[in-house]
Amino acid sequence: MNSKLIAMALIRMSFGLLSLGGGLLMLYYRDLQAAVKINSFIGSIGPFVLLGVSTIGVAGLATQMDPRKLFMLVAGVALILLGTR
C-alpha cells in the first residue's frame, strides 16, 4: 500500500479520535463553558489537519496528474482555507 495513503489515513483517524475524546470530555465535565473551550481547541486544529492531509495527497499526486488539474486541486484547497477564516 502507498505510504502517503497510510499517512493520510492515520492523520485523519488520529484527528477523529481526538474529536471523539473531546466529545467524551464534554460529557465528563457537564459544563457548557468547558464544552465551548474543548470545542474551540479541537476546531482550531481542524484546518491544520486539512492542510496537512491535503499536502500529503497533492504531493503524492503531483507526478501523476495533468498540471492544469493539479493547479485546480491546489486552488480548491486554498479556497477552502480562505473560506474558513
trRosetta pair geometry for C-beta under 8 A, 3 or more apart (Angstrom, degrees):
i j d omega theta_ij theta_ji phi_ij phi_ji
1 5 6.1 -104 166 73 96 124
1 6 5.9 103 115 -54 117 106
2 5 4.1 82 75 5 103 109
2 6 6.9 -173 93 -9 55 83
2 60 6.9 80 167 -152 136 139
3 6 5.6 -52 -148 37 36 113
3 7 6.3 39 153 -21 67 104
4 7 5.6 -51 -147 36 33 113
4 8 6.4 36 153 -20 64 104
4 56 5.3 172 -161 168 92 96
4 57 7.0 141 155 -93 117 39
4 59 7.0 -157 -127 83 139 96
4 60 3.9 175 106 -76 167 134
5 8 5.7 -52 -148 35 31 112
5 9 6.3 27 155 -16 64 108
5 60 7.5 123 -47 -150 68 172
6 9 5.8 -58 -147 39 30 109
6 10 6.2 28 156 -19 66 109
7 10 5.8 -57 -144 38 28 109
7 11 6.4 28 158 -19 64 106
7 56 5.5 -139 100 -157 121 154
8 11 6.0 -57 -150 35 28 109
8 12 6.4 22 155 -14 64 110
8 53 5.0 91 -142 -149 84 89
8 56 5.2 -169 -72 94 90 133
8 57 5.9 64 -95 -62 143 91
9 12 5.8 -59 -147 40 30 109
9 13 6.1 28 156 -17 67 109
10 13 5.7 -54 -141 40 30 109
10 14 6.2 35 156 -22 64 106
11 14 5.7 -55 -149 35 29 113
11 15 6.5 26 154 -16 63 105
11 49 6.3 168 157 -152 106 88
11 52 6.0 -143 -166 110 157 121
11 53 5.4 -165 89 -79 135 95
11 56 7.6 154 7 7 147 151
12 15 5.8 -55 -149 38 31 109
12 16 6.3 36 150 -22 64 105
12 49 7.3 115 -98 173 53 117
12 53 6.1 62 -59 -101 93 147
13 16 5.4 -51 -148 35 34 116
13 17 6.5 36 153 -18 65 101
14 17 5.7 -53 -150 36 32 110
14 18 6.4 35 149 -20 64 104
15 18 5.4 -50 -148 35 36 116
15 19 6.4 38 151 -20 66 103
15 45 7.2 -171 -130 123 102 117
15 46 7.5 107 -166 -108 132 59
15 49 4.7 59 -87 -131 151 156
16 19 5.6 -52 -148 35 32 112
16 20 6.3 33 152 -18 64 105
17 20 5.5 -51 -145 38 33 113
17 21 6.2 37 153 -20 65 105
18 21 5.6 -53 -148 37 29 113
18 22 6.4 34 151 -22 63 104
18 42 6.4 165 134 -124 101 100
18 45 7.2 -58 127 89 152 155
19 22 5.5 -50 -149 33 32 115
19 23 6.6 34 152 -18 63 102
19 42 5.8 110 -105 -166 67 138
20 23 5.7 -52 -152 34 33 112
20 24 6.5 31 151 -16 65 105
21 24 5.6 -55 -148 38 34 111
21 25 6.3 37 152 -21 66 104
22 25 5.6 -52 -147 35 32 112
22 26 6.6 39 152 -23 63 100
22 38 4.9 158 -159 164 93 110
22 39 7.0 125 163 -83 128 47
22 41 7.4 -168 -117 76 127 102
22 42 4.5 -24 -74 -55 169 143
23 26 5.6 -48 -152 29 34 115
23 27 6.8 29 152 -13 63 103
24 27 5.7 -54 -152 38 36 109
24 28 6.2 40 149 -24 67 106
25 28 5.3 -52 -143 35 35 116
25 29 6.2 23 163 -10 68 106
25 34 7.7 -121 143 148 94 111
25 38 5.4 179 94 -122 122 152
26 29 6.4 -61 -145 42 25 100
26 34 7.1 168 -121 109 57 92
26 35 4.2 65 -138 -116 104 93
26 38 5.6 -145 -68 66 87 148
26 39 7.4 46 -82 -49 131 92
27 30 6.9 19 -177 -67 36 71
29 34 4.1 -85 133 99 155 155
29 35 6.9 -167 75 -53 119 72
29 38 7.8 168 21 -27 141 136
31 34 4.1 69 78 13 108 110
31 35 6.6 -177 88 -14 53 85
32 35 5.5 -54 -146 35 33 115
32 36 6.5 34 156 -21 66 102
33 36 5.9 -51 -150 32 31 110
33 37 6.7 30 151 -17 62 105
34 37 5.7 -55 -151 36 35 112
34 38 6.3 33 153 -18 68 106
35 38 5.8 -54 -146 38 31 110
35 39 6.1 31 155 -19 65 110
36 39 5.7 -55 -144 40 29 112
36 40 6.2 29 157 -20 64 106
37 40 5.9 -55 -146 35 28 108
37 41 6.5 29 154 -20 62 105
38 41 5.8 -56 -153 34 31 112
38 42 6.5 22 155 -11 66 107
39 42 6.0 -58 -145 41 31 105
39 43 5.9 31 156 -19 66 113
40 43 5.5 -55 -139 42 30 114
40 44 6.2 33 159 -25 64 105
41 44 6.0 -56 -150 30 26 109
41 45 7.0 22 153 -17 60 105
42 45 5.9 -59 -157 33 35 110
42 46 7.0 55 147 -42 64 96
43 46 5.6 -32 -156 1 38 123
44 47 7.7 -49 -173 23 37 98
45 48 5.7 -68 -166 43 51 112
45 49 6.1 52 143 -25 82 105
46 49 5.7 -57 -148 33 32 111
46 50 6.4 32 156 -17 67 105
47 50 5.4 -51 -147 37 36 115
47 51 6.2 36 155 -19 68 105
47 81 6.3 98 -159 -126 113 83
47 84 5.8 180 -90 101 118 144
48 51 5.6 -51 -143 39 33 112
48 52 6.1 33 156 -19 65 108
49 52 5.8 -56 -144 38 29 110
49 53 6.1 22 161 -12 65 110
50 53 6.2 -60 -143 41 24 104
50 54 5.9 20 161 -15 63 115
50 77 7.7 172 150 -152 99 93
50 80 6.9 -122 160 122 143 131
50 81 7.4 178 102 -80 126 86
51 54 5.9 -60 -142 42 25 109
51 55 6.1 29 158 -24 63 109
51 77 7.5 113 -114 174 59 117
51 81 6.6 55 -79 -90 103 129
52 55 5.8 -54 -146 32 27 112
52 56 6.6 25 156 -16 62 104
53 56 5.8 -53 -152 35 32 111
53 57 6.4 29 152 -16 65 109
54 57 5.6 -58 -147 40 33 111
54 58 6.0 28 158 -16 69 108
54 77 4.7 137 172 -124 153 138
55 58 6.0 -54 -139 40 28 106
55 59 6.1 30 158 -20 63 109
56 59 5.8 -58 -148 37 26 112
56 60 6.5 25 154 -18 62 108
57 60 5.8 -59 -152 36 30 110
57 61 6.3 13 157 -7 66 112
58 61 5.8 -64 -142 46 32 103
58 62 6.2 58 154 -57 66 90
58 70 7.2 108 -158 -156 93 88
58 73 6.1 168 -109 121 103 123
58 74 6.1 86 -139 -81 149 84
58 77 7.2 -78 -49 -14 137 154
59 62 5.7 -25 -148 -10 30 121
60 64 7.9 -9 139 12 62 121
61 64 5.3 -83 -156 53 55 104
61 65 4.9 36 157 -23 98 119
61 70 6.8 179 116 -107 102 95
61 73 7.4 -23 90 90 144 172
62 65 6.8 -59 -127 33 18 101
62 70 6.2 80 -123 -137 58 140
65 69 5.0 -118 178 83 113 111
65 70 4.5 136 97 -61 127 95
65 73 7.4 -17 162 1 170 141
66 69 4.5 77 65 12 93 106
66 70 6.8 -164 86 -10 44 87
67 70 5.4 -55 -143 37 34 116
67 71 6.3 39 156 -23 66 102
68 71 5.8 -52 -153 32 30 112
68 72 6.7 28 150 -16 63 104
69 72 5.6 -51 -149 36 36 112
69 73 6.4 40 151 -22 66 104
70 73 5.6 -52 -149 34 32 114
70 74 6.5 29 154 -14 65 105
71 74 5.9 -56 -147 39 31 108
71 75 6.1 32 153 -19 66 109
72 75 5.6 -54 -143 39 31 113
72 76 6.3 37 154 -25 63 104
73 76 5.7 -51 -150 31 29 114
73 77 6.8 28 153 -15 62 102
74 77 5.8 -52 -151 35 34 110
74 78 6.4 35 150 -19 65 107
75 78 5.5 -55 -148 38 33 114
75 79 6.3 34 153 -21 66 104
76 79 5.7 -53 -146 35 31 110
76 80 6.6 35 153 -21 63 102
77 80 5.7 -51 -152 32 33 114
77 81 6.6 30 152 -15 65 105
78 81 5.8 -57 -151 38 32 109
78 82 6.3 30 153 -16 67 107
79 82 5.6 -53 -142 40 34 110
79 83 6.0 34 157 -21 66 110
80 83 5.8 -59 -146 38 27 111
80 84 6.5 17 158 -15 63 110
81 84 6.1 -62 -147 37 30 104
81 85 7.4 48 152 -42 60 93
82 85 6.0 -38 -163 -1 38 116
